[in-house]
Each structure stands twice: as C-alpha cells, then as structure tokens.
Amino acid sequence: MGLALAVPARGAADSSLPPFIHNSDLLVNPKRPSVLYASFWIYGVYKSQDYGKTWRPVNGGLKNASVYALAMSARNPDVLFAGTHAGGMYRSIDGGSSWTEINTGLTTGTIWDLAVLPGEPETVYALTSPGLFSSRDGGARWTLEPGGVPGRAPDQQMTLLAVTTPRPVLYLQNGGQLFRWDGRWSEPMLSGVTPIRAMPVVVEPTSGALVVGTLKGLVRSVDGGATWNTVSGDIPLPNWLVYHPADPRMLFVGTDGRGLYRSGDGGRTFQRLEKGLTGPTSQKIFGLAIDPTDGRRVYAASHSIGLFRSEDGGETWSRPEQFPVPDLTELARATRALVVASPSPRAEPISSPPAEFLTHCNRCHGWTDPALDTRSDVVWRAAPIPRDWTETVRRMGRLAVLNEPQVESITRYLNTHFGAADAGAP
C-alpha cells in the first residue's frame, strides 16, 4: 500500500503539484447513512454528511495523516479507529471531529488493517508486521496475540476481516494466502487452490458461506474453508467484494485495473458497470460501500482518483461535487515530463525504464516509490526526496527474485531519474 508525494525531482521547474492519494477505507454510518467517511494515505480522514456529495477533512488531533486503515464501532458509529503508517493508532468518539492517540501496549507504529468484532464492539484487532494486536476495551490497551503473522513475510497488502458466524472469527489475507483466526491461526485455507487478492473476502448474508476473490475468479466454501467450489471465473483480478444489504443475490466486485462488476444471481454471472467511471486509474477499485437503507446508493473508491457515487445501483456514476483530491487526468502528463526530464547531475540519462523495471516494479504496487506507467502516461508515485536507491532495490529485489544484473540496471535507472545529486549512478 505504499505511496509517496508526487514532488518533482531535483531541478524540476514546478514544485506546486499536489500529492497523489491512495484510498484506504470507505465507511457508511449504518444509523445515519447520509454520513460517510473515507481515509486516504497522506490526506487523512474525510467526512461527508450529504450522501457523499461534498466532503471535508476531519483530522483534528491526528499527528500523522497517513491513514492506512479506518474502522467503525458497530454499537456507536461515531466511534472511529484510525491506524496510520508509522504514526500509531488513533480513536475518535465524536464522528471524527477530534482524535486521540491510543497506543498503550502497541510495539509498532504502522497499522496495516483494523477490524472491530460485529458482536463485540469493544473488541478491536490491529494487524501489524509483528503480528495481531487485540484490545478488549475499545483500544485503551493493546496485547500482542501469539503466533506472529502466518504465511510468508508480512506483506504491505495484508488485510483483515472480522465476522460472527455465529462465533467471532477473523480472516487474514497475506501474500495471496488466506488464514482464519479463532484464538490461533489456521493453516493456509486456500493452499493448492489459487492465490487470492487484496480484500475480496466476504460472508454471504443468508447462508454464511465464505466467498473469496482469487486470481481465478470467485470461489465459495460452505464448510469453513475445508473445501471450495468455483462461483465464477469471469471476474479478473477481484479486489473488493460487497453484498447488497437487502438482496443477498446482488454482489458488487471491484477489480485491480479491470473496473467494477455487479451480479444479480449471487455471483454466477456479472455485468460490467462503466458509465461515469472515468479517469486513468478509475478501473482500479480499492473500496466499495452500499447504503444499508437504500441499496441503490453505492460508493466506489478508485486508486489515485478518489471517490465515485451511484444513485441507481451502479448503472451510472458521478464524482463528488466538492472533493479536494487532484485528478490525475490533468496532472499525469505534466508530472511525468517533469520527473523524467530531471536526472541527477552525476548520473547518465536513460531515455526509458529498462525492461526489468517495467516487469518487476511498474506492475508491483508499492515496493518502489517512483513507478512510471509508460503505457498510459501516468506517474503513480515520484520520490518524496531525491535519494540513493541502492539499498531499496537490493532489499526489495530479494523479494522480487531479481538477479544481480537486474538489480544494477534498476538501481541505475532510479538513481538517474530520482536519485540524489551526490548519489551518482551505481
């Protein structure tokens, strides 16, 4: 979930370009559905009180606005929890008007995801790299649960879901694997089936069956994950799933770069929803929410664009009338030109990214700060400050299984276009 400010590299002519954003969470107040919250890395938390038409920041007391995760109390929707990147945990008891740090017992400042138990609103879980922290008193004190993080090394895309079916259960996605927590971590639940995506784990409203989005489409389990059946293989790269609150047959699925889909038959067939979803990254859906009192009102959050809303069940979409987020459509080409045209003085200019960069970096969300999508002229991220990228590439290159020539090639490219003036080329 990495993101950095889109500040032009050293020597660029314009330093006034605003930062890009990445949506983290999108919540609807179930008791007052006109009230919504959206969290953004860099921009913090925003609130709407008119069904998403207009928005305002609610960051009073947040010392760190890089909000990774946002959660709401099931008992009192005015109680919110915000987990930040390197800034710890915060709680609001007044609908976001003010925030207070709640870090007692936490041994890490980066919170990857949050979950509040539906039937136990004082029980909150925080997912971190050291492991799962729990609080039984609404976040006042935290305890590290045993077992660490199951699976491979903790992934920045780790996600957590809390359900009650009928007892409280947590589901964790890490590194494409799915795990269940009911006091201890299970073995991988989809081992040998298929890797899953970022947050496509839901429970069917009526049957209690577990539905998961994978690289091969949607799969379903009615026995707690012991066995799985394919629901639909038609959905590419599912990223987010949400059921209609009054019609369990209706399911919305957001994908990573392939747009938004709706099913009216429980996921067996889908219709793509496109009208009004415009912009260079509008097809990367990273959040979905439905008005619990009016299922025709649907909200979608897209990567780097912001928010969309629909009043007709997803048939047509519009942007909020007032929202302080830059549109990449207007900024992308100018920003890319500024960044690419500003190599470090001591590095030899390279006209385009090497093939290994496009393969291992450009398609991987988050492991390097500057990732140029040359196919659509979109700058996803640019380095917040010019620096020497040698250690970053070596560290992340091990995860990407790069060989030494590839490491040298990528490092040279990054230091050319995004490196510090005194770093030079490797």
C-alpha positions in Angstrom: 0.0 0.0 0.0 3.0 2.3 -0.5 2.6 5.9 -1.6 4.7 8.9 -1.7 4.3 12.6 -2.6 4.4 13.5 -6.2 7.1 16.1 -5.8 9.2 16.8 -8.9 12.7 15.5 -8.9 15.6 17.9 -8.2 15.9 20.5 -10.8 12.3 20.5 -11.9 10.7 23.8 -12.8 7.4 23.4 -10.9 7.1 22.4 -7.3 3.5 23.2 -6.8 2.0 19.9 -8.0 -0.2 18.4 -5.3 0.3 14.9 -3.9 -1.3 11.8 -5.3 -3.6 9.9 -3.0 -4.4 6.3 -2.2 -7.7 5.4 -0.7 -7.6 3.1 2.3 -11.2 2.7 3.6 -14.7 3.8 2.8 -17.4 3.6 5.6 -21.1 4.4 5.8 -22.8 5.2 9.1 -25.5 2.5 9.4 -27.7 4.6 11.7 -27.3 7.8 9.7 -26.5 6.7 6.1 -26.1 10.3 4.9 -22.8 10.2 6.9 -19.7 8.7 5.2 -16.0 8.5 6.0 -13.1 8.0 3.6 -9.5 7.6 4.7 -6.5 8.4 2.5 -2.8 8.0 2.8 -1.4 11.5 3.0 -4.7 13.3 3.3 -6.0 11.6 6.5 -9.8 11.2 7.1 -12.6 13.0 5.2 -16.3 13.1 6.1 -19.5 13.6 4.1 -22.8 14.4 5.7 -24.9 14.6 2.4 -24.5 11.1 1.0 -21.1 11.7 -0.5 -21.9 14.9 -2.4 -19.4 17.1 -0.5 -16.5 16.3 1.8 -14.4 18.0 4.4 -11.3 16.9 6.3 -11.7 15.7 9.9 -8.1 15.4 11.1 -8.1 17.3 14.4 -5.6 15.7 16.7 -4.1 13.4 14.1 -0.3 13.9 14.3 0.1 11.6 11.3 -2.3 11.9 8.4 -1.0 8.8 6.6 -4.1 6.8 7.5 -3.8 3.2 6.4 -6.9 1.7 8.0 -10.2 3.1 9.3 -12.8 1.2 11.3 -16.1 2.0 12.9 -17.7 0.7 16.1 -20.8 -1.5 15.5 -22.5 -0.2 18.6 -21.8 3.5 18.2 -20.9 4.6 14.6 -19.5 7.9 16.0 -16.6 5.9 17.5 -13.9 5.5 14.8 -10.4 3.9 14.8 -7.6 5.1 12.5 -4.4 3.2 12.0 -1.6 5.1 10.4 1.7 4.5 8.7 4.5 5.0 11.3 2.2 7.1 13.5 0.4 4.6 15.6 -3.3 4.3 16.5 -6.0 7.0 17.0 -9.6 6.9 18.2 -12.4 9.4 17.7 -15.6 9.4 19.8 -17.3 12.3 18.1 -17.5 11.2 14.4 -14.0 12.3 13.5 -14.2 15.9 14.9 -11.3 15.1 17.2 -8.8 12.2 17.5 -6.8 10.9 20.5 -3.7 8.6 20.4 -4.4 5.1 21.8 -1.0 3.3 21.6 -0.7 1.7 25.1 0.7 -1.8 24.5 1.5 -1.3 20.8 5.1 -2.0 19.9 4.9 -0.8 16.3 3.6 2.5 14.7 2.4 1.1 11.4 -1.1 -0.4 11.3 -1.8 -2.3 8.1 -5.5 -3.0 8.9 -8.2 -2.9 11.5 -11.2 -5.0 12.4 -14.0 -4.5 15.0 -16.0 -7.6 16.0 -19.6 -7.1 14.9 -21.0 -8.7 18.1 -18.3 -7.3 20.5 -17.9 -3.6 19.7 -15.3 -3.1 22.4 -13.1 -5.8 20.8 -10.7 -4.3 18.2 -7.9 -6.0 16.3 -4.9 -4.3 14.7 -2.9 -6.0 12.0 0.8 -5.2 12.1 4.1 -6.6 10.9 4.9 -8.0 14.3 1.6 -9.7 14.4 -2.1 -9.3 15.5 -2.8 -6.9 18.4 -6.1 -7.1 20.3 -7.9 -4.7 22.6 -10.9 -5.7 24.7 -11.6 -2.1 25.9 -12.1 -0.1 22.8 -8.4 0.5 22.1 -7.4 1.7 25.5 -4.9 -1.1 25.9 -3.4 -3.5 23.3 -2.0 -7.0 23.7 0.1 -8.9 21.0 -1.6 -12.2 20.3 0.7 -15.3 19.9 1.7 -16.7 16.5 3.0 -13.6 14.7 1.8 -13.2 11.1 1.2 -16.6 9.4 2.5 -17.3 5.9 5.3 -15.5 4.1 7.0 -12.3 5.3 4.3 -9.7 6.2 3.0 -8.1 3.1 2.1 -4.4 2.8 -1.2 -5.6 1.2 -2.2 -7.6 4.3 -6.0 -7.3 5.1 -8.2 -8.4 8.0 -11.9 -9.2 8.2 -14.0 -9.8 11.3 -17.2 -11.8 11.1 -19.6 -13.5 13.5 -20.8 -16.9 12.1 -22.1 -17.5 14.9 -18.9 -17.1 16.9 -16.3 -14.3 16.2 -13.8 -15.3 13.6 -11.1 -13.3 11.8 -9.8 -13.8 8.3 -6.4 -12.7 7.2 -5.0 -12.3 3.7 -1.2 -12.2 3.5 0.8 -12.8 0.4 -2.1 -14.3 -1.5 -2.9 -16.8 1.2 -6.0 -16.9 3.4 -5.9 -17.8 7.2 -8.5 -18.0 9.9 -8.1 -16.8 13.5 -10.3 -18.2 16.3 -7.7 -17.9 19.1 -4.9 -19.2 16.9 -4.0 -19.1 13.2 -5.1 -21.9 10.9 -3.1 -23.5 8.1 -3.5 -21.8 4.7 -7.1 -22.2 3.8 -6.6 -22.0 0.0 -3.4 -23.9 -0.2 -3.2 -25.7 -3.6 -6.3 -23.9 -4.9 -5.3 -20.4 -6.0 -3.8 -17.2 -4.6 -6.3 -14.5 -3.5 -6.4 -10.8 -4.0 -6.1 -7.9 -1.5 -9.5 -7.7 0.2 -12.0 -9.9 -1.6 -13.3 -11.9 1.5 -17.0 -11.8 2.4 -19.6 -13.9 4.1 -22.9 -14.5 2.3 -25.7 -12.7 4.2 -28.1 -15.6 4.3 -26.1 -18.8 4.1 -22.9 -17.8 6.0 -20.8 -19.3 3.2 -17.4 -17.8 2.7 -16.8 -16.1 -0.7 -13.2 -15.2 -1.7 -11.9 -13.4 -4.8 -8.9 -15.1 -6.3 -6.7 -14.8 -9.3 -9.0 -17.4 -11.0 -12.3 -15.6 -10.1 -14.6 -16.1 -7.1 -14.6 -19.3 -5.0 -17.0 -20.3 -2.3 -16.9 -22.6 0.8 -19.8 -23.8 2.9 -17.7 -25.7 5.4 -15.4 -23.1 6.9 -12.8 -23.3 4.2 -12.2 -27.1 4.2 -13.4 -27.4 0.5 -14.0 -24.8 -2.2 -16.2 -24.5 -5.3 -15.8 -22.0 -8.1 -18.6 -19.4 -8.2 -17.4 -17.5 -11.3 -14.2 -17.4 -13.3 -15.3 -14.4 -15.2 -14.0 -11.7 -12.8 -10.4 -10.7 -13.5 -8.2 -9.6 -10.5 -11.0 -9.1 -7.9 -10.0 -6.5 -5.3 -13.1 -5.8 -3.2 -16.5 -7.6 -2.7 -19.7 -6.3 -1.1 -23.2 -7.7 -0.9 -26.4 -5.7 -1.2 -27.9 -5.3 2.3 -31.4 -6.3 1.3 -30.8 -8.6 -1.6 -28.2 -11.4 -1.0 -28.2 -12.3 -4.6 -26.7 -8.9 -5.6 -23.0 -8.7 -5.3 -20.6 -5.9 -6.4 -17.0 -6.7 -7.2 -14.2 -4.1 -7.7 -11.1 -5.2 -9.6 -7.5 -4.1 -9.8 -7.4 -2.3 -13.2 -10.4 -4.1 -14.8 -13.3 -2.0 -13.5 -16.4 -2.7 -11.5 -18.9 -5.5 -11.8 -22.4 -6.3 -10.5 -24.1 -9.7 -10.2 -27.8 -10.3 -9.6 -27.6 -14.0 -9.2 -25.2 -14.5 -6.3 -22.0 -14.2 -8.4 -22.7 -16.7 -11.2 -22.9 -14.1 -13.9 -21.8 -10.4 -13.9 -22.4 -7.1 -15.7 -19.6 -4.6 -16.1 -20.5 -1.1 -14.8 -18.7 1.6 -16.7 -20.9 4.7 -17.2 -19.3 7.6 -15.4 -16.3 5.7 -14.1 -13.7 7.8 -15.9 -10.1 8.7 -15.4 -6.7 7.0 -16.0 -7.0 4.8 -12.8 -10.7 4.7 -12.3 -10.7 1.0 -13.2 -8.6 0.2 -10.1 -11.3 -0.2 -7.4 -9.9 -0.2 -3.9 -13.1 0.3 -1.9 -16.8 -0.3 -2.1 -19.7 0.5 0.2 -23.5 0.4 0.0 -26.1 2.5 1.8 -27.7 0.0 4.2 -31.1 1.7 3.9 -31.1 2.2 0.2 -29.2 -0.4 -1.9 -29.4 1.8 -5.0 -26.9 4.2 -3.4 -23.4 2.7 -4.0 -20.0 4.2 -3.4 -16.7 3.2 -5.0 -13.1 4.4 -4.3 -10.6 4.2 -7.0 -6.8 4.3 -6.8 -5.4 7.8 -7.0 -8.7 9.3 -8.4 -10.8 9.5 -5.3 -14.5 8.6 -5.0 -17.4 7.9 -7.2 -21.1 7.6 -6.2 -24.2 6.0 -7.8 -27.9 6.6 -7.1 -29.2 3.8 -9.4 -27.5 0.7 -8.2 -24.3 1.2 -10.2 -25.8 1.9 -13.6 -24.3 5.4 -13.7 -21.6 7.1 -11.6 -20.5 10.6 -10.8 -17.7 12.3 -8.9 -18.4 14.3 -5.7 -19.3 17.9 -6.4 -16.6 19.0 -3.9 -13.6 16.9 -3.1 -10.0 18.2 -2.5 -8.2 15.5 -4.4 -6.3 16.2 -7.6 -7.4 14.5 -10.8 -4.6 12.5 -12.4 -6.1 13.2 -15.8 -4.9 16.8 -15.6 -1.6 16.2 -13.8 -0.3 12.9 -15.2 1.4 14.1 -18.4 2.9 17.2 -17.0 4.2 15.4 -13.9 5.8 12.6 -15.9 7.5 15.1 -18.1 8.9 17.0 -15.1 10.2 13.8 -13.4 11.7 12.1 -16.4 13.3 15.3 -17.7 15.2 15.9 -14.4 18.0 13.3 -14.0 20.6 13.6 -11.2 23.6 15.7 -12.4 26.1 12.8 -11.8 24.0 10.1 -13.4 24.0 9.3 -17.1 20.4 10.0 -18.5 18.4 6.9 -19.6 15.6 7.6 -22.0 13.2 4.9 -20.8 12.9 2.4 -18.0 14.7 -0.9 -18.5 12.5 -4.0 -19.2 13.2 -5.4 -15.8 11.9 -2.3 -14.1 8.6 -2.4 -16.0 8.3 -6.1 -15.2 9.3 -6.2 -11.6 8.5 -2.6 -10.4 5.9 -1.0 -12.5 3.4 -3.8 -12.0 4.1 -4.3 -8.3 2.1 -1.9 -6.1 4.3 -0.4 -3.5 7.9 -1.6 -3.5 9.5 1.4 -5.0 8.3 5.0 -4.7 8.7 6.1 -8.3 6.8 3.7 -10.6 6.1 5.1 -14.1 3.2 3.6 -16.1 4.5 4.5 -19.6 1.6 2.8 -21.2 -0.9 5.5 -20.0 1.5 8.3 -19.2 0.5 8.2 -15.6 3.0 8.8 -12.8 1.9 6.6 -9.9 4.4 7.9 -7.5 7.5 10.0 -7.5 10.3 10.1 -4.9 9.4 12.4 -2.0 13.1 13.5 -1.9 16.0 12.6 -4.2 18.0 9.8 -2.6 20.3 6.9 -3.4 18.1 3.9 -4.3 20.8 1.2 -4.0 19.7 -0.3 -0.7 16.0 -0.2 -1.5 16.5 -2.0 -4.8 18.7 -4.7 -3.1 16.2 -5.2 -0.3 13.1 -5.4 -2.4 14.9 -7.1 -5.2 15.3 -10.1 -3.0 11.5 -10.3 -2.7 11.1 -9.9 -6.5 13.8 -12.5 -7.1 16.0 -10.2 -9.2 19.4 -11.3 -10.3 22.5 -9.0 -9.9 22.4 -7.5 -13.4 18.7 -6.7 -13.0 19.4 -5.1 -9.6 22.2 -2.9 -11.1 20.0 -1.9 -14.1 17.1 -0.9 -12.0 19.2 0.9 -9.4 21.0 2.9 -12.2 17.6 3.8 -13.7 16.2 5.0 -10.4 19.3 7.0 -9.4 19.3 8.6 -12.8 15.8 10.0 -12.6 15.1 10.0 -8.9 18.4 9.9 -7.2 20.2 12.4 -5.0 22.7 14.7 -6.8 25.5 13.3 -4.7 24.5 9.7 -5.0 25.5 9.2 -8.6 24.9 6.0 -10.5 25.9 2.6 -9.1 
